[in-house]
């Protein structure tokens, strides 16, 4: 099998308990702290490719723009889609089997997919925010059930907590980017039964008096990050500093704080953003639906931040392992992802391409989507292990 060397990732049996003990952090008052030395010394691992899908863009079922969602199935296959249906099923050999759902507005049909979760057996849960529809589809492609499920108006993000649809909602503020109290809400069909699972405080994009319009912060600004896991855990961060709050199921919330310095925004990054925003504003100024958004973006050019945020994405694997995507250095092709146990021990770091995203997995394997330099999307399943001496870069 082909081998890709990466900066480490998730704990396997080949990683000794002594290594884990050396990277664990002291926890006090619900706070796990990772020192700069611990962070720098995170061990390296390798990824071995064990299965792949759609390496050939002409293969049946591979006519997608990007694999935004994918879930591993017990038979070794996957169910996957981009942001638009159909949702497709593939076997473990990479062969397309059939569509699980279709593109449309009829029973069991969807116009987009914002969240996906394999529910066990023959079921996969999907949520479409265009039509506010929750769909439970049969992997056999023989249909399913659907119902309308409305999120709060001030929703920031959506997902599945286990197999329960949930929405991250924020309060309104006087100026976008100010902090407000938010909550992770359940989303039952009957909105009168909606309840807050827990509350938190983060920067909000919902301004007072703006209705449902979201005024985005200036380009290059740190963004809030959210993640929900199949095991019922959740995580969130404001993106500015390396500080992440983790909410386990039936356990106390704890915070992860790593000593990581933010990276300064470069002159080239500022110039590039200014050029892109001005070009889009010029081309889209006649579209009334986008005029307000582009005006806000142009106004934001006067307040570009001097520093990037410390992190750019969160992911929770099936076993509760937390993965944190950091801010990449300027002019690089790869980005560091950090892996932590459910108790906050720093296991290691992955070094993935900028075009790769983590779709599913656990402590022994990762399902990763990517778009290559030719624009071809694919999905690869990797096994995780310690590298051989000649593989360490």
ChimeraX attribute file (.defattr): number of C-alpha atoms within 10 A of each C-alpha:
attribute: neighborCount
match mode: 1-to-1
recipient: residues
	/A:1	7
	/A:2	7
	/A:3	14
	/A:4	16
	/A:5	20
	/A:6	25
	/A:7	23
	/A:8	25
	/A:9	31
	/A:10	30
	/A:11	26
	/A:12	16
	/A:13	11
	/A:14	11
	/A:15	16
	/A:16	11
	/A:17	11
	/A:18	8
	/A:19	15
	/A:20	18
	/A:21	12
	/A:22	14
	/A:23	23
	/A:24	19
	/A:25	21
	/A:26	12
	/A:27	16
	/A:28	10
	/A:29	7
	/A:30	12
	/A:31	18
	/A:32	22
	/A:33	21
	/A:34	23
	/A:35	16
	/A:36	12
	/A:37	10
	/A:38	18
	/A:39	18
	/A:40	13
	/A:41	14
	/A:42	22
	/A:43	21
	/A:44	23
	/A:45	27
	/A:46	24
	/A:47	23
	/A:48	20
	/A:49	18
	/A:50	14
	/A:51	17
	/A:52	19
	/A:53	24
	/A:54	21
	/A:55	16
	/A:56	12
	/A:57	16
	/A:58	10
	/A:59	13
	/A:60	13
	/A:61	20
	/A:62	22
	/A:63	14
	/A:64	18
	/A:65	16
	/A:66	19
	/A:67	22
	/A:68	21
	/A:69	23
	/A:70	25
	/A:71	20
	/A:72	19
	/A:73	20
	/A:74	10
	/A:75	8
	/A:76	13
	/A:77	22
	/A:78	23
	/A:79	24
	/A:80	22
	/A:81	26
	/A:82	20
	/A:83	18
	/A:84	20
	/A:85	21
	/A:86	23
	/A:87	28
	/A:88	22
	/A:89	25
	/A:90	22
	/A:91	16
	/A:92	18
	/A:93	11
	/A:94	19
	/A:95	17
	/A:96	20
	/A:97	16
	/A:98	18
	/A:99	21
	/A:100	25
	/A:101	27
	/A:102	19
	/A:103	15
	/A:104	14
	/A:105	11
	/A:106	10
	/A:107	14
	/A:108	22
	/A:109	23
	/A:110	27
	/A:111	18
	/A:112	22
	/A:113	22
	/A:114	17
	/A:115	20
	/A:116	25
	/A:117	26
	/A:118	22
	/A:119	17
	/A:120	11
	/A:121	10
	/A:122	13
	/A:123	18
	/A:124	21
	/A:125	22
	/A:126	25
	/A:127	26
	/A:128	23
	/A:129	18
	/A:130	11
	/A:131	15
	/A:132	14
	/A:133	23
	/A:134	25
	/A:135	25
	/A:136	23
	/A:137	24
	/A:138	18
	/A:139	23
	/A:140	15
	/A:141	18
	/A:142	11
	/A:143	17
	/A:144	19
	/A:145	13
	/A:146	19
	/A:147	16
	/A:148	17
	/A:149	19
	/A:150	18
	/A:151	24
	/A:152	15
	/A:153	13
	/A:154	21
	/A:155	21
	/A:156	19
	/A:157	18
	/A:158	23
	/A:159	21
	/A:160	23
	/A:161	21
	/A:162	19
	/A:163	19
	/A:164	15
	/A:165	23
	/A:166	23
	/A:167	23
	/A:168	24
	/A:169	24
	/A:170	26
	/A:171	20
	/A:172	22
	/A:173	18
	/A:174	15
	/A:175	15
	/A:176	18
	/A:177	22
	/A:178	15
	/A:179	18
	/A:180	17
	/A:181	15
	/A:182	22
	/A:183	19
	/A:184	22
	/A:185	21
	/A:186	22
	/A:187	24
	/A:188	19
	/A:189	15
	/A:190	10
	/A:191	13
	/A:192	8
	/A:193	9
	/A:194	16
	/A:195	14
	/A:196	15
	/A:197	10
	/A:198	12
	/A:199	13
	/A:200	15
	/A:201	15
	/A:202	21
	/A:203	23
	/A:204	30
	/A:205	27
	/A:206	28
	/A:207	21
	/A:208	13
	/A:209	10
	/A:210	11
	/A:211	11
	/A:212	12
	/A:213	14
	/A:214	18
	/A:215	20
	/A:216	19
	/A:217	22
	/A:218	19
	/A:219	18
	/A:220	19
	/A:221	19
	/A:222	22
	/A:223	22
	/A:224	22
	/A:225	20
	/A:226	22
	/A:227	23
	/A:228	27
	/A:229	24
	/A:230	20
	/A:231	17
	/A:232	19
	/A:233	25
	/A:234	25
	/A:235	21
	/A:236	23
	/A:237	26
	/A:238	24
	/A:239	25
	/A:240	17
	/A:241	18
	/A:242	21
	/A:243	21
	/A:244	22
	/A:245	19
	/A:246	22
	/A:247	17
	/A:248	18
	/A:249	13
	/A:250	8
	/A:251	8
	/A:252	9
	/A:253	16
	/A:254	19
	/A:255	20
	/A:256	21
	/A:257	17
	/A:258	19
	/A:259	16
	/A:260	17
	/A:261	13
	/A:262	17
	/A:263	15
	/A:264	13
	/A:265	17
	/A:266	13
	/A:267	9
	/A:268	11
	/A:269	12
	/A:270	16
	/A:271	10
	/A:272	11
	/A:273	15
	/A:274	18
	/A:275	10
	/A:276	10
	/A:277	18
	/A:278	16
	/A:279	11
	/A:280	13
	/A:281	18
	/A:282	10
	/A:283	10
	/A:284	14
	/A:285	15
	/A:286	10
	/A:287	11
	/A:288	9
	/A:289	10
	/A:290	12
	/A:291	14
	/A:292	15
	/A:293	17
	/A:294	21
	/A:295	15
	/A:296	15
	/A:297	21
	/A:298	18
	/A:299	13
	/A:300	19
	/A:301	18
	/A:302	11
	/A:303	13
	/A:304	17
	/A:305	17
	/A:306	14
	/A:307	16
	/A:308	22
	/A:309	23
	/A:310	22
	/A:311	27
	/A:312	21
	/A:313	20
	/A:314	24
	/A:315	25
	/A:316	28
	/A:317	22
	/A:318	17
	/A:319	16
	/A:320	22
	/A:321	23
	/A:322	28
	/A:323	23
	/A:324	21
	/A:325	22
	/A:326	20
	/A:327	19
	/A:328	18
	/A:329	13
	/A:330	12
	/A:331	8
	/A:332	9
	/A:333	12
	/A:334	16
	/A:335	19
	/A:336	23
	/A:337	27
	/A:338	22
	/A:339	26
	/A:340	23
	/A:341	19
	/A:342	15
	/A:343	17
	/A:344	24
	/A:345	21
	/A:346	31
	/A:347	27
	/A:348	28
	/A:349	27
	/A:350	26
	/A:351	21
	/A:352	21
	/A:353	16
	/A:354	14
	/A:355	15
	/A:356	18
	/A:357	20
	/A:358	22
	/A:359	22
	/A:360	22
	/A:361	21
	/A:362	18
	/A:363	19
	/A:364	14
	/A:365	22
	/A:366	23
	/A:367	22
	/A:368	21
	/A:369	24
	/A:370	21
	/A:371	19
	/A:372	13
	/A:373	8
	/A:374	6
	/A:375	12
	/A:376	18
	/A:377	25
	/A:378	22
	/A:379	26
	/A:380	19
	/A:381	25
	/A:382	21
	/A:383	20
	/A:384	24
	/A:385	22
	/A:386	23
	/A:387	21
	/A:388	10
	/A:389	7
	/A:390	6
	/A:391	14
	/A:392	13
	/A:393	8
